[in-house]
């Protein structure tokens, strides 16, 4: 065997939001730094934050971030199955980057005569395993991410993403537990003990994540955990606040509900029920001139300097809610008073004159008037546009990507090109995600509002720096050599 070959490694979790995605991203960068050619993989993802591959297909944002950390282009084989929630009970199923329609949660998860099949004639288990095999033929090691908790025993026979995927990949599993939420001993021990003997043998170690305080206070706990679980604790990673990695889980939004601030350009992102791709605003949020926060408080919206309507998975449903809660009126009033209003993707559709869904693509609401700020009319279509794009802004070339359903037309019935940025009187609308990642756009928005002249680091350089900082942080607190021994044995 090639001495440089490493087994696939899966970072599985004791629950959701324990830090699996971030730990996987860290190891994608660590393996790359150490001369390997890693790639991320998550068989099935559930998220509204997605990304367009170079081929114009759709994957979960977390795997795109992990690919970036690994220094490679993202590909649908890294996340072959993506579920995008449309409501509490239904999700759009995206298979190998292409939408396959909506599925009710029960219909998706219910057993079928062939337990490897769900969703009618589609054999999802074969699809995700084939994707892994293709990826493993091109990269090494494969850095796998589990989903939620590995101890959901009621779903065990239908599992595509956790231990069944680890068995197929012959992966070494490292269990990640979150000590910050409490109960880490019970969650780690229970997660391991609820596995079958076969699956328990795949778990080669534990990483404790989000530790706060003096690390020495956990020395005894570390030994206790090893004794009761029978596997080594490979590291205890402290909580950090000074490393910025794109996050996929909407739990992160709870940390971003800040208030108006003196001496800053206050930017209010309207908090929608079905908000998607909120990573669109990370570059603005990091700008030292800016105080960016998420809100549906009408007073805060009217007082903000800039108002952004973000992307959404359900444009009509969220537009209806904006009318009910008073936000639509607050946005229109702020615009009349001269405030800058920006709409991204679904938010752009809402800023137009009308949004129509004659075929019921999104649901039962057939048509609604928009906010009437931009001269466009939108009709929902079954076909989804997914692509990476370049566009011109103030004479400079910028980059972004599109993931949307619906076609927008001007008042004359002429289709508005996807790459085009529609600008009105102190208003901008575009389908382009990543629009606000571009320095020319940010400078245009802030040039007359801020007296802070500090230079802003380019997004690419900033991201590269953050991945390196994350890798350094994990190296300091995880036994990397022990992990290499596990992956080579």
Order of alpha helices (4+ residues) and beta strands (2+ residues): beta-alpha-beta-beta-beta-beta-alpha-beta-beta-beta-alpha-alpha-beta-alpha-beta-alpha-alpha-beta-alpha-beta-beta-beta-alpha-beta-alpha-beta-beta-alpha-alpha-beta-alpha-beta-beta-beta-beta-beta-beta-alpha-alpha-alpha
